[in-house]
């Protein structure tokens, strides 16, 4: 086989980061069909802490070396890339084949470039002007490294070719720097999405997969131009981008706040904010005219926001959970629904609250004084709809007609919060016809080949749970409620029995509510309620096992890394605090023991002194007695003993003293 079909070995640094990771995933499908026979195997082996010699040996094994410094590169990363190109250039005479070195840089090295004519505004810069580029102050090292790569890689007839790719801000597959705006919009916890600064600055962008395609084209075609700008064809401002994110995913309103608040709100790090403050318009004619790209997003974020949002949800597994709960009155639907909403962080749909919210919304629109937010036409339409609702409720004893009720409910289910996170529909549906009117897809026409009813998949529940219990169980439960609670929940004797009877009758109809979901192949799960457990632990366990884990917004890889780092730091601090506390306790215990020992020693000395004094006091009378009565006789006895020198002095002394004592005791 020829060299053309040999798999190229490509080294990419920092392959666990957003940019490098997704670039490495780009396969030959991103290259034009005529060139797909030349595939590339991305080699991204990582050492835990390789030495420079180990890393160089690894680089020499590869045909292509890509150093990515496009994402907030540290000084260490820039230094490593500088070392890599210099080391390869120094050893290129020993190369067995030609190698390509690609520096993936950033348009931040163009950030301060001025137009040639200062009087011109809205100038679009091209790659031909790359020698005039001026970097952002924080990206001077990037600029210097770009010049070094161009210098070392421009020599003809060498085995090392250098390219510099200045890429726009990357998006796609999780959105990277734009992730904050997607997250805030998806959560819809704020009435308006924050826009930091005026937002009038133009931001060059490129989808991360399109950037991967650019790199593949460089590897395959080895273009003559060594400096390539990689941006899509969009000329969008920050406000254009954030507004489209908000319109597609969120509350559709922006709140312009000073740029400094982005850091105070912990929305962005200072170095990330520098990227978002760039004001630059670039034209990438090389990749447009010379490369064969299967663009994912050629026209940019604003024009492709629908598909980008779907990609974003899929990447971050933001899958809405839609649940429908049905069952007889007093079986516990509302309690279970509240617990499910809390567990999955989704929305509780109760028909009464839906109506109240709609009326409040219409009143707010009518009362809005600022025409910038509500036009006169919108206010008039809101007034007309509110009058229609009030009139209908008056005619129906405070209840809405079904067609108006279903219209409001469908609007609620189609709202962005329900579309983003999901919902639990709490016991409203009763019949086959009601479900068909709410969930049917009006844009789809049935034909004879379709065996199942068409439904709007964006609002139709994916999980249906039918809670049930015996009539005796339900009746006893209702009878045990306080009167005030029973009246509030319409569980009085006069209301509960007819409601239970109606439910049983509808359950035996020719076409039931559950039949509708069966036809959609959404098979209801039947759960029997047999205990009065107020926490519904068994029911919740069964439902959560069937639905699965929560699929709500999780942490981004960067946030997860930061959270893990924070937890590790907290763990270390806690461990250090425990060690310090243990040391303190030991030192305190030792100090206390030393004090106690010192006190004991003092007490012992005092005790000895007192004992000595006591013994001295007790010994004084005895001493006096001995001196007066014993010592004179003993002295005489010893003198006689010395004179006589008996064989047994002790026996002599004993007899002498005894005899002397007897003489003293005889009366005169």
C-alpha positions in Angstrom: 0.0 0.0 0.0 1.2 3.5 -0.8 2.0 6.2 1.7 -1.3 8.0 0.9 -3.4 5.4 2.6 -1.1 5.1 5.6 -2.8 6.3 8.7 -1.3 9.5 10.0 -0.5 9.7 13.6 -1.5 13.0 15.1 -0.5 14.4 18.5 -2.9 16.8 20.2 -2.0 18.4 23.5 -4.5 18.9 26.4 -6.9 16.3 24.8 -9.1 16.3 27.9 -10.1 19.9 27.4 -13.2 21.1 25.5 -11.5 22.2 22.3 -8.9 19.4 21.8 -11.3 16.7 22.9 -13.9 17.5 20.2 -11.3 18.2 17.5 -9.9 14.7 18.1 -13.3 13.3 17.6 -13.7 14.7 14.1 -13.5 11.8 11.7 -13.1 11.5 7.9 -16.8 12.4 7.5 -15.8 16.0 7.9 -13.6 15.9 4.8 -14.8 16.0 1.2 -15.8 12.7 -0.4 -12.9 12.8 -2.8 -10.4 12.7 0.0 -12.0 10.3 2.4 -9.6 7.4 1.4 -6.9 9.2 3.4 -8.0 8.9 7.0 -6.3 10.0 10.1 -6.0 8.3 13.4 -5.7 10.8 16.2 -3.1 9.8 18.7 -3.6 11.5 22.0 -1.8 9.4 24.6 -1.3 11.3 27.8 1.5 10.9 30.3 0.7 11.8 33.9 3.9 14.0 34.1 6.2 13.3 31.1 9.7 14.7 31.0 10.8 16.8 28.0 12.8 13.8 26.7 9.8 11.5 26.9 7.5 14.0 25.3 9.9 14.7 22.5 10.2 10.9 21.8 6.4 10.8 21.7 6.3 13.8 19.2 8.9 12.2 16.9 6.6 9.2 16.5 3.8 11.4 15.1 3.3 12.7 11.6 1.4 15.8 12.7 1.8 17.7 16.0 -1.0 20.1 17.0 -0.5 22.4 19.9 -3.8 24.0 21.0 -3.4 27.2 22.9 -6.8 28.7 21.8 -8.5 28.3 25.1 -7.2 30.5 27.9 -3.8 28.9 27.6 -1.5 29.2 30.6 2.0 30.5 30.4 3.2 26.9 30.9 1.3 25.7 27.9 2.7 28.4 25.7 6.2 27.6 26.9 5.7 23.9 26.2 4.5 24.7 22.7 7.5 27.0 22.1 9.8 24.2 23.3 8.1 21.6 21.1 8.5 23.6 17.8 12.1 24.5 18.6 13.0 20.9 19.6 11.4 19.5 16.4 13.1 22.1 14.3 16.5 21.3 15.9 16.1 17.6 15.2 14.4 17.6 11.8 17.5 16.3 10.0 16.8 13.0 11.6 13.1 12.8 10.6 12.3 9.7 8.5 9.4 11.6 6.8 8.0 15.1 6.6 6.2 16.4 9.7 3.6 19.1 10.2 3.4 21.4 13.2 0.1 23.2 13.6 -0.3 25.9 16.2 -4.0 26.3 17.0 -4.1 29.9 18.3 -6.9 32.4 18.7 -8.2 35.6 17.1 -7.3 37.3 20.3 -3.9 37.8 18.6 -5.8 40.2 16.3 -7.8 41.9 18.9 -6.1 45.3 18.8 -5.6 45.5 15.1 -6.6 48.9 13.7 -7.8 49.6 10.1 -5.3 51.0 7.7 -7.6 54.0 7.2 -8.6 55.4 10.7 -11.6 57.1 9.2 -13.1 53.8 8.0 -15.6 52.1 10.2 -16.8 48.5 10.2 -13.7 47.3 8.5 -13.4 43.6 7.8 -9.9 42.2 8.1 -8.6 39.4 6.0 -5.8 36.9 6.3 -3.6 38.8 3.9 -3.2 41.4 6.7 -1.9 39.0 9.3 1.4 40.8 9.4 -0.3 43.9 10.7 -2.1 42.1 13.5 -1.8 43.4 17.0 -2.7 41.2 20.0 -4.7 41.8 23.1 -2.3 42.7 25.9 -3.0 39.4 27.6 -2.1 37.4 24.4 1.3 38.8 23.5 2.8 35.4 24.2 0.4 33.9 21.7 1.5 36.5 19.2 5.2 35.8 19.7 4.7 32.0 19.4 2.8 32.5 16.2 5.7 34.4 14.7 8.1 31.7 15.9 6.1 28.9 14.2 5.9 30.9 10.9 9.6 31.6 11.1 10.8 28.1 11.7 8.3 26.5 9.4 8.7 28.7 6.4 12.1 27.4 5.2 11.7 25.6 1.9 12.8 22.0 1.4 12.8 21.1 5.0 11.1 18.2 6.7 9.1 20.4 9.1 6.2 22.6 7.9 4.6 25.0 10.3 1.1 26.4 10.2 -0.7 28.9 12.4 -4.5 28.7 12.7 -6.2 31.7 14.4 -9.6 30.4 15.3 -12.7 32.3 16.4 -14.4 31.6 19.7 -15.5 28.0 19.7 -19.1 26.8 20.2 -21.0 23.5 19.9 -21.0 20.3 21.9 -21.7 22.1 25.1 -21.0 25.7 24.0 -17.8 26.3 25.9 -17.6 30.1 26.6 -21.2 30.6 25.7 -22.3 27.9 28.1 -23.4 30.5 30.8 -25.9 32.1 28.5 -27.3 28.7 27.5 -27.6 27.5 31.2 -29.3 30.7 32.4 -31.7 30.5 29.5 -32.5 26.8 29.9 -33.1 27.1 33.7 -35.3 30.3 33.2 -34.8 31.2 36.8 -34.2 34.8 35.9 -36.8 36.9 34.1 -34.1 38.2 31.7 -30.8 36.8 30.5 -27.9 39.0 31.6 -25.9 40.6 28.8 -22.6 41.9 30.1 -21.7 45.3 28.5 -23.5 46.9 25.6 -23.1 43.8 23.5 -22.4 45.7 20.3 -19.0 44.1 19.8 -18.5 41.7 16.9 -17.4 38.2 17.9 -15.6 35.9 15.4 -16.9 32.3 16.0 -16.5 28.8 14.7 -18.2 25.5 15.5 -15.7 23.2 17.2 -16.4 20.4 14.6 -15.8 22.9 11.7 -12.5 23.8 13.3 -11.6 20.1 13.3 -12.4 20.0 9.6 -10.1 22.9 9.0 -7.3 21.1 10.7 -7.9 17.9 8.6 -7.8 20.0 5.4 -4.5 21.4 6.4 -3.1 17.9 7.1 -4.4 16.6 3.8 -3.8 19.5 1.4 -0.8 21.3 3.0 -1.9 24.8 1.7 0.7 27.3 0.6 -0.6 29.9 3.1 0.9 29.2 6.4 -1.3 31.6 8.4 -5.0 30.7 8.3 -8.0 32.3 10.0 -10.7 29.8 11.0 -14.0 31.6 11.5 -17.5 31.0 10.1 -19.2 33.5 7.8 -21.2 35.2 10.6 -20.7 38.8 11.6 -22.7 38.6 14.8 -22.5 40.8 17.9 -22.5 39.5 21.4 -26.1 40.9 21.7 -27.2 39.1 18.6 -25.9 35.8 19.9 -27.2 36.1 23.5 -30.6 37.4 22.2 -31.0 34.4 19.9 -30.1 32.0 22.7 -32.6 33.6 25.0 -35.3 33.6 22.3 -34.8 30.0 21.4 -34.2 28.5 24.8 -35.2 31.1 27.5 -37.3 34.1 28.5 -36.7 36.1 25.3 -35.6 39.2 27.2 -32.1 40.6 28.0 -30.8 42.6 30.9 -27.8 44.7 30.1 -25.5 44.9 33.1 -21.9 46.2 33.4 -19.1 43.9 32.4 -17.6 44.0 35.8 -20.7 42.2 37.3 -19.9 39.1 35.2 -17.0 38.4 37.6 -18.9 39.5 40.7 -21.8 37.1 39.7 -19.1 34.4 39.1 -20.5 34.0 35.6 -17.1 34.3 34.0 -13.5 34.4 35.0 -11.5 37.5 34.0 -9.6 35.7 31.3 -12.9 34.3 29.8 -14.5 37.8 29.8 -11.6 39.0 27.7 -12.7 36.7 24.9 -16.3 37.9 25.1 -15.2 41.6 24.9 -13.4 41.2 21.6 -14.6 43.5 18.8 -13.4 42.2 15.5 -14.7 41.2 12.1 -12.6 38.8 10.1 -13.0 37.3 6.6 -11.6 33.7 6.3 -11.3 33.4 2.5 -8.7 30.6 2.5 -11.0 28.0 4.2 -13.9 29.2 2.1 -12.2 29.2 -1.3 -9.5 26.5 -0.9 -10.8 24.0 1.6 -13.3 21.2 1.2 -15.4 21.6 4.3 -18.6 19.9 5.2 -19.8 22.8 7.3 -21.7 22.1 10.5 -22.5 25.8 11.0 -21.1 27.9 8.2 -23.4 30.8 8.8 -22.8 31.0 12.5 -24.6 30.7 15.8 -27.5 33.0 15.2 -28.5 31.4 11.9 -28.2 27.8 13.2 -29.4 28.3 16.8 -32.2 25.7 16.6 -29.8 22.9 15.7 -27.2 24.2 18.1 -29.7 24.1 21.0 -30.6 20.5 20.1 -27.0 19.6 20.0 -26.5 21.4 23.3 -29.3 19.5 25.0 -28.1 16.2 23.6 -24.5 16.8 24.7 -25.4 17.8 28.3 -28.2 15.2 28.4 -30.8 17.9 29.2 -33.7 15.5 28.4 -37.1 16.8 29.6 -39.1 14.3 31.8 -42.8 14.3 31.0 -45.0 12.4 33.3 -48.8 12.0 33.5 -50.5 10.8 36.7 -54.0 9.4 36.6 -56.2 7.7 39.3 -59.3 8.0 41.4 -59.9 10.9 43.8 -58.0 10.7 47.1 -55.5 8.1 45.8 -52.6 10.6 46.3 -51.9 11.9 42.8 -51.1 15.5 44.0 -48.7 14.4 46.8 -46.9 12.0 44.5 -46.7 14.7 41.8 -45.2 17.2 44.2 -42.5 14.7 45.2 -41.7 13.8 41.6 -41.4 17.5 40.7 -39.0 18.0 43.7 -37.0 14.9 42.8 -36.6 15.6 39.1 -36.8 19.5 39.3 -39.6 19.7 36.8 -42.9 21.6 36.8 -46.2 20.6 38.5 -49.1 21.1 36.2 -52.3 21.6 38.1 -55.2 22.9 35.9 -56.5 25.4 38.4 -53.1 27.0 38.8 -52.6 27.0 35.1 -55.8 29.0 34.6 -54.9 31.4 37.4 -51.4 31.9 36.0 -52.8 32.7 32.6 -55.3 35.3 33.9 -52.4 36.9 35.9 -50.2 36.9 32.8 -52.9 38.7 30.8 -53.4 41.3 33.5 -49.7 42.0 33.7 -49.6 42.5 29.9 -52.5 45.0 30.1 -50.9 46.8 33.0 -47.5 47.1 31.5 -46.9 50.8 31.0 -43.6 50.6 29.0 -44.4 50.2 25.2 -40.9 48.9 24.7 -42.0 45.6 26.3 -45.6 45.4 25.3 -47.0 46.8 22.1 -50.5 48.2 21.8 -51.6 45.3 19.6 -50.4 42.8 22.2 -52.2 44.7 25.0 -55.4 44.8 23.0 -55.2 41.1 22.3 -54.6 40.3 25.9 -57.6 42.4 26.9 -59.8 40.6 24.4 -58.6 37.2 25.6 -59.2 38.1 29.3 -62.7 39.3 28.6 -63.4 36.1 26.7 -62.2 34.0 29.6 -64.2 36.0 32.2 -67.3 35.8 30.1 -67.0 32.1 29.6 -66.5 31.5 33.3 -69.5 33.5 34.2 -71.6 31.5 31.8 -70.3 28.2 33.2 -70.6 28.8 37.0 -66.9 29.7 37.4 -65.6 26.9 35.1 -64.0 27.3 31.6 -65.4 25.5 28.6 -63.3 22.5 27.5 -62.0 24.1 24.3 -60.7 27.2 26.2 -59.3 25.0 28.9 -57.4 22.8 26.5 -56.1 25.8 24.6 -54.6 27.2 27.9 -53.2 23.8 28.9 -51.5 23.2 25.5 -50.0 26.7 25.7 -48.6 25.8 29.2 -47.2 22.4 28.0 -45.6 24.2 25.1 -44.0 26.8 27.3 -40.2 26.9 27.5 -40.0 25.8 31.1 -42.0 22.7 30.4 -40.2 22.1 27.1 -36.8 22.5 28.7 -37.2 20.6 32.0 -40.5 18.7 31.7 -43.6 18.4 33.8 -45.9 16.2 35.8 -49.5 16.4 34.6 -51.6 16.0 37.8 -54.8 14.1 37.3 -56.6 16.5 34.9 -57.1 14.1 32.0 -60.1 11.8 32.2 -61.1 10.6 28.7 -59.7 9.4 25.4 -61.0 12.5 23.6 -59.4 14.9 26.0 -56.0 13.4 25.5 -56.5 13.4 21.8 -57.4 17.1 21.7 -54.4 18.1 23.9 -51.7 15.9 22.5 -52.7 15.4 18.8 -50.3 16.9 16.3 -52.3 19.3 14.2 -49.5 19.6 11.6 -49.6 15.9 10.9 -52.2 14.3 8.7 -53.1 10.7 9.3 -53.3 8.3 6.3 -54.3 4.7 6.0 -50.7 3.6 6.5 -50.5 5.1 10.0 -51.7 2.7 12.6 -51.2 5.0 15.6 -52.6 8.4 16.2 -50.3 11.3 15.5 -49.2 13.2 18.5 -47.1 16.2 19.4 -44.0 14.5 20.8 -42.8 17.7 22.4 -45.6 17.8 24.9 -46.9 14.2 25.0 -46.0 12.4 28.3 -43.3 9.7 28.0 -44.4 8.1 31.2 -48.0 7.4 32.3 -48.7 6.0 35.8 -52.1 4.9 36.9 -52.5 4.9 40.6 -55.3 2.9 42.0 -56.8 1.7 45.3 -60.0 -0.1 46.4 -63.1 2.0 47.0 -63.1 1.0 50.7 -59.5 2.2 51.1 -60.3 5.5 49.5 -63.5 6.0 51.4 -61.8 5.4 54.8 -58.9 7.7 53.8 -61.4 10.5 53.0 -63.4 10.0 56.2 -60.2 10.4 58.3 -59.6 13.9 56.9 -60.5 17.0 58.9 -63.7 18.7 57.7 -61.8 21.8 56.5 -59.4 19.8 54.4 -62.2 17.7 52.9 -64.1 20.8 51.9 -61.0 22.4 50.3 -60.2 19.2 48.3 -63.8 18.5 47.4 -63.7 15.3 49.4 -67.0 15.8 51.3 -69.5 13.0 51.2 -71.7 14.9 48.7 -68.7 15.5 46.3 -66.4 12.5 46.8 -68.8 9.7 46.0 -70.0 11.1 42.7 -66.4 11.8 41.6 -65.3 8.3 42.5 -68.4 6.8 40.7 -67.6 8.9 37.6 -64.0 7.8 37.5 -65.0 4.1 37.7 -67.5 4.6 34.9 -64.9 6.3 32.6 -62.5 3.5 33.4 -64.8 1.0 31.8 -65.7 3.1 28.7 -65.2 1.6 25.2 -62.2 3.9 24.7 -60.4 5.0 27.9 -57.7 7.5 28.6 -55.2 4.7 29.0 -56.2 3.2 25.7 -55.0 6.5 24.0 -51.5 6.1 25.5 -51.5 2.4 24.6 -52.1 3.3 21.0 -49.1 5.6 21.1 -47.1 2.7 22.5 -46.7 4.6 25.8 -47.9 1.8 28.0 -49.3 3.0 31.3 -47.8 1.5 34.5 -50.4 0.4 37.1 -49.4 1.0 40.7 -51.7 -0.2 43.6 -51.8 2.1 46.7 -52.5 -0.2 49.7 -51.0 1.7 52.7 -51.6 5.1 54.3 -47.9 6.0 54.1 -48.0 9.8 53.8 -44.5 9.7 52.1 -45.6 7.2 49.4 -42.1 5.6 49.6 -43.1 2.4 47.8 -44.9 4.4 45.0 -42.0 6.8 44.6 -39.5 4.0 44.5 -41.4 2.2 41.7 -41.9 5.4 39.7 -38.3 6.6 40.0 -37.0 3.2 39.0 -39.1 3.2 35.9 -38.3 6.9 34.9 -34.6 6.7 35.8 -32.2 9.2 37.2 -32.9 13.0 37.0 -31.9 14.5 33.7 -31.7 18.0 34.8 -28.9 20.5 34.3 -25.6 19.1 35.6 -22.3 20.8 36.0 -20.1 21.4 33.0 -16.8 19.5 32.8 -15.1 22.8 33.8 -17.6 23.3 36.7 -17.3 19.7 37.7 -13.6 20.0 37.8 -13.9 23.1 39.8 -16.4 21.5 42.1 -14.1 18.4 42.5 -11.2 20.7 43.2 -13.3 22.7 45.8 -14.4 19.5 47.5 -10.8 18.2 47.5 -9.6 21.5 49.0 -12.4 21.3 51.6 -11.4 17.7 52.4 -7.8 18.7 52.8 -8.7 21.7 54.9 -11.0 19.5 57.0 -8.3 16.8 57.4 -5.7 19.5 58.3 -8.1 21.0 60.8 -8.7 17.6 62.3 -4.9 17.0 62.5 -4.4 20.4 64.1 -7.3 19.9 66.5 -5.9 16.4 67.4 -2.5 18.0 67.9 -4.0 20.8 70.0 -5.9 18.3 72.1 -2.8 16.1 72.6 -0.7 19.2 73.5 -3.4 20.3 75.9 -3.6 16.9 77.5 0.2 16.7 77.8 0.2 20.2 79.3 -2.5 19.2 81.7 -0.6 16.0 82.6 2.6 18.0 83.2 0.7 20.5 85.4 -0.9 17.7 87.3 2.5 15.9 87.7 4.1 19.2 88.9 1.3 19.7 91.3 1.7 16.1 92.5 5.4 16.6 93.0 4.7 19.7 95.1 2.1 17.8 97.1 4.5 14.9 97.6 7.3 17.2 98.9 4.9 18.9 101.2 3.6 15.5 102.4 7.2 14.3 103.1 7.9 17.5 105.0 4.8 17.1 107.1 5.5 13.5 107.8 9.1 14.4 108.8 7.9 17.1 111.2 5.3 14.7 112.6 7.9 12.0 113.2 10.2 14.6 114.8 7.4 15.7 117.1 6.6 12.1 118.0 10.2 11.2 118.6 11.0 14.1 121.0 9.5 12.5 124.2 11.2 9.2 123.5 14.5 10.9 123.0 14.2 12.7 126.3 13.3 9.4 128.1 16.3 7.7 126.6 18.7 10.5 127.5 17.4 10.5 131.1 16.9 6.9 132.0 18.6 4.7 129.4 21.7 6.3 128.2 23.4 6.7 131.7 22.9 3.0 132.6 23.9 2.0 129.1 27.0 4.1 129.2 28.0 2.5 132.5 27.3 -1.0 131.1 29.4 -0.4 128.1 32.3 0.9 130.3 32.2 -2.2 132.4 31.9 -4.4 129.3 35.1 -2.8 128.0 36.8 -3.4 131.3 35.7 -7.0 131.8 35.7 -8.0 128.1 33.2 -10.9 128.4 33.0 -13.5 125.7 29.4 -12.5 124.8 29.2 -8.7 125.1 25.5 -8.5 124.1 24.5 -11.0 126.7 26.7 -9.2 129.3 25.0 -5.9 128.4 21.5 -7.4 128.6 22.1 -9.0 132.0 23.8 -5.8 133.3 20.8 -3.6 132.3 18.3 -6.0 133.6 20.1 -6.2 136.9 20.5 -2.5 137.1 16.8 -2.0 136.3 15.7 -4.4 139.1 17.9 -2.6 141.7 16.3 0.7 140.7 12.8 -0.7 141.2 13.6 -2.1 144.7 12.4 0.2 147.5 15.1 2.0 149.4 
